[in-house]
Amino acid sequence: MTTCARCGHDLGVGRFCLNCGHPVGEPVPAGEPLLVSPDDAPLPDQAATEVPPWAPWAVGALLVVILFAVLSSCLGGDDEDEPRGESATRTSERTAPRAVDLTSTLEVTAPPAAPATTDLDGRLVDYDPSHMLDATPSTAWRTAGDASGETISFTLSEPSTIRRVGILNGYAKQVPSGSGLVNWYPHNRRITAVEWAFDDGTVVRQDLREKAKLQRLTIDPVTTSTVQLRLLAVTPPGAGVLGRDYTAISDVLVAGTPAA
């Protein structure tokens, strides 16, 4: 006999099974259950652990969705500061040539500028309309009172296809005073809505936040030689002793490409 009558384990040297202790050669007493070696135990039901055939496809689809969400988050648009015009389309944006800044080439005609003043730091400051074209927030065109209803005209050096416009809608200068800085933006009037008009009759409205930064607007391409900026609404002047009853624009943006 080479295996234990009780558990079926291979027998070694000695009178007792090394696995269960049953005497070698002795029959198993009636009524005592046979022991089964762990190696011979039945396998669990295969159906209970088998992976469904559709599972790999479901996992793959889930990974694609997660990857798309991550890429969308990383590559999303920058349009909090650059809302699109109402008629602009993504198709035109994808196929359009890259717009270049044409602002410095513009000629500007604006309502009369306010007289020059001496700032808090003792420096004389002028408010010529050309300051709207210099990309310097600390300079500005400024005119007395509420300028809503006024129009500022820009002439391009050559007919161009315009794709983006923008405006810094107040006087964004900060000037040293005492131990700190005075921010002139909230103390002057701020423009809250404008319209951009072009030679072919296209008119695009831009609503503006009270935020001392250039606010851009992407539009459907329009070919023109002039751009009209109409001021639709402005805020009251700033409160307190530093309040100034002037409407101001620190910078504008006109971007596009020369017409073919």
Phi, psi and omega in degrees: 000129184248349179232154181290134180292337185269315186243349179081005180286147176299134181274143175250208178278137179126175184264355182231150176294128181288346181269313185241352178084003180291139179299134180294133177087349180274139176289159178282127180304145181300139178088346180274128183291146175287139175272145180246130178299140178305329180293337182260003182296145181295144177289148176298159182303117184297328182296332184287334184249356182291134180286128179300146184297337182274351186300313180302323179294320180295318179297317180298317179297320179297319179296322178297317180298316181296317180297318179298318180296318180295314180296321179297321179293319183285326188253013183298165183291171182250032198271013170295322179263000186217066177294151180274153173296159187300325184262000182290147181234153178293332180297315180295326180293320182291325187264350186284146171296159180293127180285143175244155182286117180258002191302317185293346180266358185282154164251141187235140172234127186221163172304160185305136178284150175294155178298155176297149180228161174266120184284175183297339179269005177090001182267143177281132184235131175252165187232045182296144179303334180298341180294341176291344187254001190263003178057034180235104184300336183279357173247160184199154159276138181217136179231153186289141171077200181273113184265013177299139185095347179278158179234137175248133184249135176240132178247128180280154180290339175202157178306134185220156175264113186268134181235347182208139175228168179188165183208140167260107202273034178185191181263103190268019182283142169243133185232139177297139176209116184063234181263006183223201179238142171257127178264113184284347184303307182285348183271341173261171174292148175243140180277131184250348177201140177221167168235139174255124183240145186233168188302326184276006180095355177297133177230128180236127178272144175228117174270139191240147174268158174277083188214122188280064175208161180294125180253114187264156177220120175273133185234166171296141182304134178221129181268130188202163173251343179225156174229127178255128178251110182260127180271116185266322184206144177224161179278169168294167175294163176296156182274163174086185185292338179270356180298138182231128183272069179224146169261131186226152171226121179279317183211154167233165176226131170228119185229143179176210180221148175304138180293144180292000000 
